[in-house]
Amino acid sequence: MKSLAFTLFIIGALITQNATAETVAGYTFEKYPAKIYTGKKAPLKLGEWRLFRTRITDAYKHGEIGFGGSYVVTMWGCGTGCISGAMIDKKTGTVYGLPVGEDTPLELGCYSVEDEMTDERLHFYPDSRLFITRNCEQEQIAETDTAIQKLTYFVNVWNEKTKKFELIKEVKQSKTVTTE
């Protein structure tokens, strides 16, 4: 029985480690750690976010910490290919914007057979202050079943002292993908 418990512990540790050990655009989430808050949830303070009251209130009521050690994340659509969202600090109840939306448009225009079931536009973890968004433009190669994807990663770090995201780098990449 001890052997089974130890094996399950190791598997759990490996799964947890792999979640934050992910590398995106050359950045590793574990290099930007955030301690998970375990205290009492503060009352919600909507402030300027009253227009999104229902979405934010529901996320705060039912959601778990998803970013930066103490933030509940909620997302919503804002038009074709656009997503927007906010995060709520469980320690203070204050709502903050995410680095998505009009300033960093997230296009739905990229498709490949390899990525059919994944959405790689956002990368963030509960125990990290790193928040990466990806924009993608795709050009089909004439008379082939391949395309060129031009990717731009916006690498942001949450500054807990200033309560703002800092864009630390834009990383541009391209790749050839199969579309059929």
Secondary structure by P-SEA (a helix, b strand, c coil): caaaaaaaaaaaaaaaaaaaaccccccccccccccccccccccccccccccaaaaaaaaaaccccccccbbbbbbbbccccccccccccccccbbbbccccccbbbbccccccccccccccccccccccbbbbbbbbbbbcccccbbbbbbbbbbbbbccccccccccbbbbbbbbbbcc
